[in-house]
Amino acid sequence: MNYLEALLTDGRLEMTIPDKPRTSKQQYRIRPLGLAILEKGTEED
């Protein structure tokens, strides 16, 4: 499993075009869970 699959499975990221996962226009959006993890990580620095 690559890193994107892991982040999608964990609910940290979401696809902007979920109907077409292999399109060249695919982008990813951070979900609230991913944002919370990022914010928690920056507080420790």
C-alpha distance matrix in Angstrom:
0.0 3.8 6.7 8.2 6.2 6.6 10.2 10.9 10.2 12.3 14.9 15.3 15.0 16.3 16.8 20.4 20.4 18.3 20.3 19.2 15.5 16.0 19.4 20.3 21.8 18.6 18.6 17.1 19.3 19.0 19.9 22.5 20.1 18.3 21.9 23.2 20.6 21.5 25.2 25.0 23.5 26.3 28.9 28.2 28.9
3.8 0.0 3.8 5.6 5.5 6.4 8.9 10.2 10.8 12.5 14.6 14.1 13.4 15.0 15.2 18.6 19.0 17.6 19.9 18.4 14.5 14.7 17.7 18.0 19.4 16.4 16.1 14.7 17.1 16.9 18.4 21.2 19.1 16.8 20.0 21.7 19.1 19.4 23.1 23.4 21.6 24.0 27.0 26.4 26.7
6.7 3.8 0.0 3.8 5.5 5.1 6.2 8.6 9.9 10.6 12.4 11.2 10.8 13.0 13.9 17.2 18.4 17.2 20.1 18.9 15.1 15.8 18.2 18.2 19.0 15.8 14.6 12.6 14.5 13.8 15.5 18.0 16.0 13.3 16.4 18.2 15.5 15.6 19.4 19.7 17.9 20.3 23.3 22.9 23.2
8.2 5.6 3.8 0.0 3.8 5.4 5.1 6.1 8.5 9.9 10.7 9.6 8.1 9.7 10.1 13.5 14.6 13.5 16.5 15.3 11.6 12.7 14.9 15.2 15.6 12.2 11.2 9.2 11.4 11.5 13.3 16.3 14.9 12.4 15.4 17.7 15.7 15.7 19.4 20.3 19.0 21.1 24.1 24.3 24.6
6.2 5.5 5.5 3.8 0.0 3.8 5.5 5.1 6.0 8.5 9.9 10.2 9.2 10.1 10.7 14.4 14.9 12.9 15.5 14.8 11.1 12.6 15.5 16.6 17.2 13.7 13.3 11.3 13.4 13.4 14.3 17.2 15.5 13.7 17.2 19.0 17.1 17.9 21.4 22.0 21.0 23.5 26.2 26.3 27.0
6.6 6.4 5.1 5.4 3.8 0.0 3.8 5.5 5.1 6.1 8.6 8.7 9.2 11.2 12.9 16.6 17.6 15.6 18.5 18.2 14.6 16.4 19.1 20.0 20.3 16.7 15.6 13.0 14.2 13.2 13.6 15.9 13.5 11.9 15.5 16.7 14.5 15.7 19.2 19.2 18.3 21.2 23.6 23.4 24.5
10.2 8.9 6.2 5.1 5.5 3.8 0.0 3.8 5.5 5.1 6.2 5.2 5.7 8.4 10.7 14.1 15.9 14.3 17.7 17.6 14.3 16.4 18.5 19.2 18.8 15.1 13.4 10.2 10.8 9.4 10.0 12.4 10.3 8.4 11.9 13.5 11.6 12.6 16.1 16.6 15.9 18.5 21.0 21.3 22.3
10.9 10.2 8.6 6.1 5.1 5.5 3.8 0.0 3.8 5.5 5.2 6.0 5.0 5.9 8.0 11.7 12.9 10.9 14.2 14.5 11.5 14.1 16.2 17.6 17.1 13.2 12.0 9.1 9.9 9.5 9.5 12.5 11.1 10.0 13.4 15.2 14.1 15.2 18.4 19.2 19.1 21.4 23.8 24.5 25.6
10.2 10.8 9.9 8.5 6.0 5.1 5.5 3.8 0.0 3.8 5.4 7.7 8.2 9.1 11.2 14.9 15.7 13.0 15.9 16.6 13.6 16.3 18.9 20.6 20.4 16.6 15.7 12.9 13.4 12.6 11.8 14.1 11.9 11.6 15.3 16.4 15.1 16.9 20.0 20.1 20.2 23.0 25.0 25.3 26.9
12.3 12.5 10.6 9.9 8.5 6.1 5.1 5.5 3.8 0.0 3.8 5.6 7.9 9.9 12.9 16.3 17.9 15.5 18.8 19.6 16.7 19.4 21.7 23.0 22.5 18.6 17.0 13.7 13.4 11.5 10.2 11.7 8.9 8.9 12.7 13.1 11.7 14.0 16.8 16.7 17.0 20.0 21.7 22.0 23.9
14.9 14.6 12.4 10.7 9.9 8.6 6.2 5.2 5.4 3.8 0.0 3.8 5.6 7.1 10.5 13.5 15.4 13.4 16.9 18.1 15.6 18.7 20.5 21.8 20.7 16.9 15.1 11.6 10.6 8.9 7.0 8.7 6.9 7.4 10.8 11.7 11.4 13.4 15.9 16.4 17.2 19.7 21.4 22.4 24.2
15.3 14.1 11.2 9.6 10.2 8.7 5.2 6.0 7.7 5.6 3.8 0.0 3.8 7.0 10.5 13.2 15.8 14.6 18.3 19.0 16.3 19.0 20.4 21.1 19.8 16.2 13.7 10.0 8.7 6.1 5.3 7.2 5.4 4.1 7.6 9.2 8.6 10.0 12.7 13.6 14.1 16.3 18.4 19.5 20.9
15.0 13.4 10.8 8.1 9.2 9.2 5.7 5.0 8.2 7.9 5.6 3.8 0.0 3.8 6.9 9.6 12.2 11.4 15.2 15.6 13.1 15.7 16.8 17.5 16.1 12.4 10.0 6.3 5.5 4.6 5.3 8.7 8.4 6.6 9.3 11.9 11.6 12.0 14.8 16.4 16.5 18.3 20.8 22.0 23.0
16.3 15.0 13.0 9.7 10.1 11.2 8.4 5.9 9.1 9.9 7.1 7.0 3.8 0.0 3.8 6.5 8.8 7.9 11.7 12.5 10.6 13.7 14.5 15.7 14.0 10.4 8.6 5.5 5.3 6.4 6.6 10.3 10.9 9.9 12.0 14.8 15.0 15.4 18.0 19.8 20.2 21.7 24.1 25.6 26.5
16.8 15.2 13.9 10.1 10.7 12.9 10.7 8.0 11.2 12.9 10.5 10.5 6.9 3.8 0.0 3.8 5.4 5.2 8.9 9.1 7.4 10.4 10.8 12.2 10.5 6.9 6.0 4.6 6.3 9.0 10.0 13.8 14.6 13.3 15.2 18.2 18.4 18.3 21.0 23.0 23.1 24.4 27.1 28.6 29.1
20.4 18.6 17.2 13.5 14.4 16.6 14.1 11.7 14.9 16.3 13.5 13.2 9.6 6.5 3.8 0.0 3.8 6.0 9.0 9.2 8.9 11.5 10.6 11.7 9.0 6.4 5.5 5.7 6.6 10.1 11.3 14.9 16.5 15.3 16.4 19.7 20.4 19.9 22.2 24.7 24.9 25.7 28.4 30.3 30.6
20.4 19.0 18.4 14.6 14.9 17.6 15.9 12.9 15.7 17.9 15.4 15.8 12.2 8.8 5.4 3.8 0.0 3.8 5.5 5.7 6.6 9.2 8.2 10.3 8.2 6.0 7.3 8.5 10.3 13.6 14.5 18.1 19.4 18.4 19.9 23.0 23.5 23.3 25.7 28.1 28.2 29.2 31.9 33.6 34.0
18.3 17.6 17.2 13.5 12.9 15.6 14.3 10.9 13.0 15.5 13.4 14.6 11.4 7.9 5.2 6.0 3.8 0.0 3.8 5.4 5.6 9.2 9.7 12.5 11.2 8.3 9.6 9.6 11.2 13.9 14.1 17.6 18.4 17.8 19.9 22.6 22.9 23.2 25.8 27.7 27.9 29.4 32.0 33.4 34.2
20.3 19.9 20.1 16.5 15.5 18.5 17.7 14.2 15.9 18.8 16.9 18.3 15.2 11.7 8.9 9.0 5.5 3.8 0.0 3.8 6.2 9.1 9.3 12.8 11.9 10.0 12.3 13.1 14.9 17.7 17.8 21.3 22.1 21.6 23.7 26.4 26.7 27.1 29.6 31.5 31.8 33.2 35.8 37.2 38.0
19.2 18.4 18.9 15.3 14.8 18.2 17.6 14.5 16.6 19.6 18.1 19.0 15.6 12.5 9.1 9.2 5.7 5.4 3.8 0.0 3.8 5.6 5.7 9.3 9.2 7.7 10.7 12.4 15.0 18.0 18.9 22.6 23.3 22.2 24.3 27.2 27.2 27.2 30.0 32.0 31.8 33.1 36.0 37.3 37.6
15.5 14.5 15.1 11.6 11.1 14.6 14.3 11.5 13.6 16.7 15.6 16.3 13.1 10.6 7.4 8.9 6.6 5.6 6.2 3.8 0.0 3.8 5.8 8.8 9.3 6.6 9.2 10.3 13.3 16.0 17.1 20.9 21.1 19.7 22.1 24.9 24.5 24.5 27.5 29.3 28.8 30.4 33.3 34.3 34.7
16.0 14.7 15.8 12.7 12.6 16.4 16.4 14.1 16.3 19.4 18.7 19.0 15.7 13.7 10.4 11.5 9.2 9.2 9.1 5.6 3.8 0.0 3.8 6.5 8.4 7.0 10.2 12.1 15.6 18.4 20.1 23.9 24.0 22.2 24.5 27.5 26.7 26.4 29.6 31.4 30.5 31.9 35.1 36.0 36.0
19.4 17.7 18.2 14.9 15.5 19.1 18.5 16.2 18.9 21.7 20.5 20.4 16.8 14.5 10.8 10.6 8.2 9.7 9.3 5.7 5.8 3.8 0.0 3.8 5.3 5.4 9.2 12.0 15.4 18.6 20.6 24.4 25.1 23.2 25.0 28.3 27.9 27.2 30.2 32.3 31.6 32.6 35.8 36.9 36.7
20.3 18.0 18.2 15.2 16.6 20.0 19.2 17.6 20.6 23.0 21.8 21.1 17.5 15.7 12.2 11.7 10.3 12.5 12.8 9.3 8.8 6.5 3.8 0.0 3.8 5.5 8.6 12.0 15.4 18.7 21.2 24.9 25.7 23.4 24.8 28.3 27.8 26.6 29.6 32.0 30.9 31.5 34.9 36.1 35.5
21.8 19.4 19.0 15.6 17.2 20.3 18.8 17.1 20.4 22.5 20.7 19.8 16.1 14.0 10.5 9.0 8.2 11.2 11.9 9.2 9.3 8.4 5.3 3.8 0.0 3.8 6.4 10.1 13.0 16.6 19.0 22.7 24.0 21.8 22.9 26.5 26.4 25.1 27.8 30.4 29.7 30.1 33.4 34.9 34.4
18.6 16.4 15.8 12.2 13.7 16.7 15.1 13.2 16.6 18.6 16.9 16.2 12.4 10.4 6.9 6.4 6.0 8.3 10.0 7.7 6.6 7.0 5.4 5.5 3.8 0.0 3.8 6.9 10.2 13.6 15.8 19.6 20.5 18.5 19.9 23.4 23.2 22.2 25.0 27.4 26.8 27.6 30.8 32.1 31.9
18.6 16.1 14.6 11.2 13.3 15.6 13.4 12.0 15.7 17.0 15.1 13.7 10.0 8.6 6.0 5.5 7.3 9.6 12.3 10.7 9.2 10.2 9.2 8.6 6.4 3.8 0.0 3.8 6.9 10.2 12.9 16.6 17.7 15.4 16.5 20.1 20.0 18.8 21.5 24.0 23.4 24.0 27.2 28.7 28.5
17.1 14.7 12.6 9.2 11.3 13.0 10.2 9.1 12.9 13.7 11.6 10.0 6.3 5.5 4.6 5.7 8.5 9.6 13.1 12.4 10.3 12.1 12.0 12.0 10.1 6.9 3.8 0.0 3.8 6.7 9.4 13.1 14.0 11.7 13.0 16.5 16.4 15.5 18.2 20.6 20.2 21.1 24.1 25.6 25.7
19.3 17.1 14.5 11.4 13.4 14.2 10.8 9.9 13.4 13.4 10.6 8.7 5.5 5.3 6.3 6.6 10.3 11.2 14.9 15.0 13.3 15.6 15.4 15.4 13.0 10.2 6.9 3.8 0.0 3.8 6.3 9.8 11.4 9.5 10.1 13.6 14.2 13.4 15.6 18.3 18.4 19.1 21.8 23.7 24.1
19.0 16.9 13.8 11.5 13.4 13.2 9.4 9.5 12.6 11.5 8.9 6.1 4.6 6.4 9.0 10.1 13.6 13.9 17.7 18.0 16.0 18.4 18.6 18.7 16.6 13.6 10.2 6.7 3.8 0.0 3.8 6.8 8.0 5.8 6.4 9.9 10.5 9.9 12.1 14.6 14.9 15.8 18.3 20.2 20.9
19.9 18.4 15.5 13.3 14.3 13.6 10.0 9.5 11.8 10.2 7.0 5.3 5.3 6.6 10.0 11.3 14.5 14.1 17.8 18.9 17.1 20.1 20.6 21.2 19.0 15.8 12.9 9.4 6.3 3.8 0.0 3.8 5.5 5.3 6.2 8.7 10.1 10.7 12.4 14.3 15.6 16.8 18.7 20.7 22.0
22.5 21.2 18.0 16.3 17.2 15.9 12.4 12.5 14.1 11.7 8.7 7.2 8.7 10.3 13.8 14.9 18.1 17.6 21.3 22.6 20.9 23.9 24.4 24.9 22.7 19.6 16.6 13.1 9.8 6.8 3.8 0.0 3.8 5.4 5.0 6.1 8.6 9.8 10.4 12.1 14.2 15.4 16.5 18.8 20.6
20.1 19.1 16.0 14.9 15.5 13.5 10.3 11.1 11.9 8.9 6.9 5.4 8.4 10.9 14.6 16.5 19.4 18.4 22.1 23.3 21.1 24.0 25.1 25.7 24.0 20.5 17.7 14.0 11.4 8.0 5.5 3.8 0.0 3.8 5.4 5.2 6.3 8.7 10.0 10.6 12.5 14.6 15.7 17.3 19.4
18.3 16.8 13.3 12.4 13.7 11.9 8.4 10.0 11.6 8.9 7.4 4.1 6.6 9.9 13.3 15.3 18.4 17.8 21.6 22.2 19.7 22.2 23.2 23.4 21.8 18.5 15.4 11.7 9.5 5.8 5.3 5.4 3.8 0.0 3.8 5.5 5.1 6.2 8.7 9.9 10.7 12.6 14.5 16.0 17.4
21.9 20.0 16.4 15.4 17.2 15.5 11.9 13.4 15.3 12.7 10.8 7.6 9.3 12.0 15.2 16.4 19.9 19.9 23.7 24.3 22.1 24.5 25.0 24.8 22.9 19.9 16.5 13.0 10.1 6.4 6.2 5.0 5.4 3.8 0.0 3.8 5.4 5.0 6.1 8.5 9.8 10.7 12.5 14.7 16.0
23.2 21.7 18.2 17.7 19.0 16.7 13.5 15.2 16.4 13.1 11.7 9.2 11.9 14.8 18.2 19.7 23.0 22.6 26.4 27.2 24.9 27.5 28.3 28.3 26.5 23.4 20.1 16.5 13.6 9.9 8.7 6.1 5.2 5.5 3.8 0.0 3.8 5.4 5.1 6.1 8.6 10.0 10.7 12.9 14.9
20.6 19.1 15.5 15.7 17.1 14.5 11.6 14.1 15.1 11.7 11.4 8.6 11.6 15.0 18.4 20.4 23.5 22.9 26.7 27.2 24.5 26.7 27.9 27.8 26.4 23.2 20.0 16.4 14.2 10.5 10.1 8.6 6.3 5.1 5.4 3.8 0.0 3.8 5.5 5.1 6.2 8.8 10.1 11.2 13.2
21.5 19.4 15.6 15.7 17.9 15.7 12.6 15.2 16.9 14.0 13.4 10.0 12.0 15.4 18.3 19.9 23.3 23.2 27.1 27.2 24.5 26.4 27.2 26.6 25.1 22.2 18.8 15.5 13.4 9.9 10.7 9.8 8.7 6.2 5.0 5.4 3.8 0.0 3.8 5.4 5.1 6.4 8.9 10.4 11.3
25.2 23.1 19.4 19.4 21.4 19.2 16.1 18.4 20.0 16.8 15.9 12.7 14.8 18.0 21.0 22.2 25.7 25.8 29.6 30.0 27.5 29.6 30.2 29.6 27.8 25.0 21.5 18.2 15.6 12.1 12.4 10.4 10.0 8.7 6.1 5.1 5.5 3.8 0.0 3.8 5.4 5.2 6.4 9.1 10.4
25.0 23.4 19.7 20.3 22.0 19.2 16.6 19.2 20.1 16.7 16.4 13.6 16.4 19.8 23.0 24.7 28.1 27.7 31.5 32.0 29.3 31.4 32.3 32.0 30.4 27.4 24.0 20.6 18.3 14.6 14.3 12.1 10.6 9.9 8.5 6.1 5.1 5.4 3.8 0.0 3.8 5.5 5.3 6.8 9.4
23.5 21.6 17.9 19.0 21.0 18.3 15.9 19.1 20.2 17.0 17.2 14.1 16.5 20.2 23.1 24.9 28.2 27.9 31.8 31.8 28.8 30.5 31.6 30.9 29.7 26.8 23.4 20.2 18.4 14.9 15.6 14.2 12.5 10.7 9.8 8.6 6.2 5.1 5.4 3.8 0.0 3.8 5.5 5.5 7.1
26.3 24.0 20.3 21.1 23.5 21.2 18.5 21.4 23.0 20.0 19.7 16.3 18.3 21.7 24.4 25.7 29.2 29.4 33.2 33.1 30.4 31.9 32.6 31.5 30.1 27.6 24.0 21.1 19.1 15.8 16.8 15.4 14.6 12.6 10.7 10.0 8.8 6.4 5.2 5.5 3.8 0.0 3.8 5.4 5.4
28.9 27.0 23.3 24.1 26.2 23.6 21.0 23.8 25.0 21.7 21.4 18.4 20.8 24.1 27.1 28.4 31.9 32.0 35.8 36.0 33.3 35.1 35.8 34.9 33.4 30.8 27.2 24.1 21.8 18.3 18.7 16.5 15.7 14.5 12.5 10.7 10.1 8.9 6.4 5.3 5.5 3.8 0.0 3.8 5.5
28.2 26.4 22.9 24.3 26.3 23.4 21.3 24.5 25.3 22.0 22.4 19.5 22.0 25.6 28.6 30.3 33.6 33.4 37.2 37.3 34.3 36.0 36.9 36.1 34.9 32.1 28.7 25.6 23.7 20.2 20.7 18.8 17.3 16.0 14.7 12.9 11.2 10.4 9.1 6.8 5.5 5.4 3.8 0.0 3.8
28.9 26.7 23.2 24.6 27.0 24.5 22.3 25.6 26.9 23.9 24.2 20.9 23.0 26.5 29.1 30.6 34.0 34.2 38.0 37.6 34.7 36.0 36.7 35.5 34.4 31.9 28.5 25.7 24.1 20.9 22.0 20.6 19.4 17.4 16.0 14.9 13.2 11.3 10.4 9.4 7.1 5.4 5.5 3.8 0.0
